[in-house]
């Protein structure tokens, strides 16, 4: 029997013979972690380390707001919080830490903390983790300090703890309160309502093939009410019509999402329950069974490899694919927390004459007859549960998820997908863990799908020397592992399967204002990928440096990717300067090499802010002759929107953005943009396009 036929036979049997090698792989990594702890013992309360442990690395970019943030240290934040929130969201957008559809959830998280700051001396480990600005190193440092030395009384005292410096502590002070005598703001009977409207109109000649009007409209509303018993009532609505989608009296919006939740119901002295009905997202473990929504972390920060976040989230996103619809129950009794959910929704799919689905459609755009014919044509049922034990310095959880489509699978079978296709129910169970040991963070998850295939990952984060932070992740996924809602770390768009690999990220603080980051990733694919033969490899690496020198903010980042014999290289550099009278100037350049060609872009941006008015002007020139050397460029956009422009060809782009906040509860946004081409692309001229975007934000 030849090697290829033998490999197919092993795969068809669920890859069970590889279970022993996978367990040995995990054991070897555990021994490696123990060796690291032995050679680099970490004491939480020796001389303070001057470093940024936050996975967002925001203090570097918020340096100019530290004076305003200091005023938030002794009570509820007032002045300066809006500026901090705006910079947090802008930083998240520019770095690509959070997808566009999740920005509203991130913004709601920080605004909620700004309105009702957390008492840092009473908060549990789970409550501190919900802040998301804190890394697990910092959380462990806070808890250990409280146990040994008592309450943290000021920003200055917090800055002396491991993993904190003055800038980090000042940023955090806008979302927490210190001391023992602080009386929290009374929230009983408090009501808040946030409404956001976004209108987009392309200019020029419209597309006659579209079914509806050539404009888009997005409406989001989020209401919250606090009862006297401590229970919170929350309600969210999202309504969206994309460009060209049909409108009618019975269905004015193509996408309509709604959810209603009740949180904090007390049952006895030890048990607390929460309920949600409508559209929501679920995130369990490290994502091997299910993970929908964002995980707040920079892609190049050491702790970005560790997923964390609230298990059940109301859906506030306009993404029509990434949510569940039904009911969820979660709560906690003592040290045990639990959750269960049930979802039934309709998804977009192409159904053939035999009553089988041949493809799943994503994107949620239904502005042509062909796309409209696939809209919500197939049912999907998903159910799951989780039980978690919360120890003093560790958590262990057992997770289970099952799903079924309404039709049998008729997708064309290929060498790379034949073991991922199934009919009827599929399911996956997993055991996940996380532990803080002597200042190091260990985490992982082992899962098995309904066909017996195994997927596992394990990682750690620790401080190997002064001012440094290191993250390591090892993973092994069988080709037969099936978990359609999985969001675990993977180098394949199809999710965690057909790969063994390791990743590391290293952060080093240099001097008083510079951060250097570097990392690499190696992935081995034992079986065939789409259009790629079996036994291929992928290697990626990056190096970046960013810092503030006086009024200047500088950034340099280089990355390289080698994938199955094809090599590509990207470089990004930018320099910004803050001038007097609220003026900020920024010059940035991008370069990409691949496919035997080289693409580049040069952009300039001026931002002027005075009182309640912000004005942004930007101009960009690009020359990317080949698809392999295309350029990605971030640009300022309306709130709750992420604008990352893909540039291919030779041309230019200009835009003007204006934000005006006439009062504390009202904000207006307008953006005009134009993209033009200066040369044909692949022998054909591309149409230039212009558009206007309007945004209205109301908060009561």
Buried (B, 14 or more C-beta within 10 A) or exposed (E): EEEEEEBBEBBEEBBBEBBEEBBEBBEEBEEEBEEBBEEBEBEBEEEBBBBBBBBBBBBBBBBBBBEBBBBBBBBBBEEBBBBBBBBBBBBBBBBBBBBBBBBBBBBBBBBBBBBBBBBBBEBEBBEBBBBBBBBBBBBBBBBBBBEEEEBBBBBBBBBBBBBBBBBBBBBBBBBBBBBEEBEEEEBEEBEBBBBBBBBBBBEEEEEEEBBBBBBBBBBBBBBBBBBEEEBBBBBBBBBBBBBBBBBEEEEEBBBBBBBBBBBBBEEEEEEBBBBBBBBBBBBBBBBBBBBBBBBBBBEBBBBBBBBBBBBBBBBBBBBBBBBBBBBBBBBBBEEEBBBBBBBBBEBBBBBEEEEBBBBBBEEBBBBBEEBBEBBEBBBBBBBBBBBBBBEEEBBBBBBBBBBBBBBEBBBEEEEBBBBBBBEEEBBBBBBBBBBBBEBBBBBBBBBBBBBBBBBBBBBBBBBBEEBBBBBBBBBBBBBBBBBBBBBBBBBBEBBBBBBBBBBBBBBBBEEEBBBBBBBBBBBBBBBBBEEBEBEBEBBBBBBBBBBBEEEEBBBBBBBBBBBEEEEBBBBBBBBBBBEEEBBBBBEBEBBBBBBEBBBBBBBEBBBBBEEEEBBBBBEBBBBBBBBBBBBBBBBBBBBBBBBEBEBBBBBBBBBEBBBBBEEEEEBEBBBBBBBEBEEEBEEEEBEEBBBBBBBBBBBE
